[in-house]
Amino acid sequence: MSTAFSGGCACGAVRYECTVEPLVSWTCHCRDCQQASGGAFSALLYVPQAALTSTGTSKEYTVTALNGRTVSRRFCAECGSPVFLKASVWPNMIGMWAGSLDDPSWYRPQAAIWVASAQPWDTLNPTIRQFRQGPEEDFLNELHLPEVPPG
């Protein structure tokens, strides 16, 4: 993968470009992500918000996770494709759905989270770290992500 990447929705009304490599990428198997993706999990990657530029109009739907934090999912107002995520735990980062990448072939998840909620018909990747619930603090520390507030 080159450092810069781009993507957008299915109809092209929402587009984005990013100038840095993702800080983290994972698959989330929580029930909320299953419903949001319409599949077994959500394939996600996160970058600093300042490194991303976007055009077009997206709608937002916010959910409260089991830990009380919020996640706002942004999708194209025209075609409904999921494109962005904002997690309250990382106010200066933005997530993208791997399926929205122009070239999703380079996406490589570093971990699988909320595998306790994985569907029995889903096949988990045995070569990446797996967490029963959210990612553990030591994993996040290894990634040198912005500090996660307690709670």
MONORNOR-V997044 format. One record per backbone hydrogen bond with DSSP energy under -0.5 kcal/mol. NH is the residue of the N-H (numbers start at 0). CO is the residue of the C=O. If there is no record, write none. Layout:
NH_CO + NH_CO
This chain:
4_17 + 6_15 + 7_99 + 8_13 + 14_54 + 15_6 + 16_52 + 17_4 + 18_50 + 22_45 + 23_45 + 25_43 + 26_110 + 27_41 + 28_26 + 28_112 + 33_29 + 34_30 + 35_31 + 36_32 + 37_33 + 38_33 + 41_27 + 43_25 + 43_41 + 44_95 + 45_23 + 46_93 + 48_91 + 50_47 + 51_48 + 52_16 + 54_14 + 58_74 + 60_72 + 62_70 + 64_62 + 64_68 + 67_64 + 70_62 + 71_85 + 72_60 + 72_70 + 73_83 + 74_58 + 75_80 + 76_56 + 79_75 + 82_73 + 83_73 + 84_94 + 85_71 + 87_69 + 89_86 + 92_89 + 93_46 + 94_84 + 95_44 + 96_82 + 97_42 + 99_96 + 100_97 + 101_5 + 103_100 + 105_102 + 106_103 + 109_24 + 110_24 + 111_128 + 112_26 + 113_132 + 114_130 + 115_131 + 116_113 + 117_114 + 121_118 + 123_121 + 125_123 + 127_124 + 128_109 + 130_111 + 138_135 + 139_135 + 140_136 + 141_137 + 142_138 + 143_139 + 143_140 + 144_139 + 148_146
